[in-house]
């Protein structure tokens, strides 16, 4: 027990305060990820960079050229998909619909609310 040991009692409070601070940080981070697409994008990039660095440090090099080719293919597919969505929405609404740049969940939400 910590009743007779002030140092142990203080250490216990330190653990409690650290847990409270961690919970506060998690809540703030969750709020930032929801409220600000830029922060969400930054955090996603940060996690990806950490994963790539860890893999390369472990001797598993990333094929940057292959990844660039894959991303280019996805960009092409996304362009085709966006054109199809615009066409369908235009037909559905009876007016010409042009999709904005949908780079964050907030932009997607705004588009949905407009429809």
SULHUBEL-V316443 format. One record per residue. N is the residue number from 1. D_FIRST is the distance of its C-alpha to the first C-alpha in Angstrom with 1 decimal. Layout:
n:N d_first:D_FIRST
n:N d_first:D_FIRST
This chain:
n:1 d_first:0.0
n:2 d_first:3.8
n:3 d_first:5.7
n:4 d_first:7.4
n:5 d_first:7.9
n:6 d_first:10.5
n:7 d_first:11.4
n:8 d_first:8.3
n:9 d_first:8.6
n:10 d_first:12.3
n:11 d_first:12.1
n:12 d_first:10.6
n:13 d_first:13.5
n:14 d_first:15.8
n:15 d_first:15.3
n:16 d_first:16.1
n:17 d_first:19.1
n:18 d_first:20.3
n:19 d_first:20.3
n:20 d_first:22.2
n:21 d_first:24.6
n:22 d_first:25.1
n:23 d_first:26.0
n:24 d_first:28.3
n:25 d_first:30.0
n:26 d_first:30.5
n:27 d_first:32.1
n:28 d_first:34.3
n:29 d_first:35.4
n:30 d_first:36.3
n:31 d_first:38.2
n:32 d_first:40.0
n:33 d_first:40.9
n:34 d_first:42.5
n:35 d_first:44.1
n:36 d_first:45.5
n:37 d_first:47.3
n:38 d_first:47.5
n:39 d_first:43.7
n:40 d_first:43.5
n:41 d_first:46.3
n:42 d_first:44.6
n:43 d_first:41.3
n:44 d_first:43.2
n:45 d_first:45.1
n:46 d_first:42.0
n:47 d_first:40.4
n:48 d_first:43.8
n:49 d_first:44.2
n:50 d_first:40.7
n:51 d_first:41.7
n:52 d_first:45.1
n:53 d_first:43.7
n:54 d_first:41.1
n:55 d_first:43.9
n:56 d_first:46.3
n:57 d_first:43.8
n:58 d_first:43.3
n:59 d_first:47.1
n:60 d_first:48.0
n:61 d_first:50.5
n:62 d_first:51.3
n:63 d_first:55.0
n:64 d_first:55.6
n:65 d_first:59.2
n:66 d_first:58.6
n:67 d_first:55.9
n:68 d_first:58.5
n:69 d_first:61.1
n:70 d_first:58.7
n:71 d_first:57.8
n:72 d_first:61.5
n:73 d_first:62.2
n:74 d_first:59.5
n:75 d_first:61.0
n:76 d_first:64.4
n:77 d_first:63.1
n:78 d_first:61.3
n:79 d_first:64.5
n:80 d_first:66.4
n:81 d_first:63.8
n:82 d_first:63.8
n:83 d_first:67.6
n:84 d_first:67.5
n:85 d_first:64.9
n:86 d_first:67.2
n:87 d_first:70.2
n:88 d_first:68.5
n:89 d_first:67.1
n:90 d_first:70.5
n:91 d_first:72.2
n:92 d_first:69.7
n:93 d_first:69.9
n:94 d_first:73.6
n:95 d_first:73.0
n:96 d_first:72.3
n:97 d_first:68.6
n:98 d_first:67.3
n:99 d_first:63.7
n:100 d_first:61.8
n:101 d_first:59.6
n:102 d_first:56.5
n:103 d_first:53.9
n:104 d_first:51.0
n:105 d_first:49.8
n:106 d_first:50.8
n:107 d_first:54.4
n:108 d_first:54.4
n:109 d_first:53.2
n:110 d_first:55.9
n:111 d_first:58.6
n:112 d_first:57.5
n:113 d_first:57.7
n:114 d_first:61.2
n:115 d_first:62.3
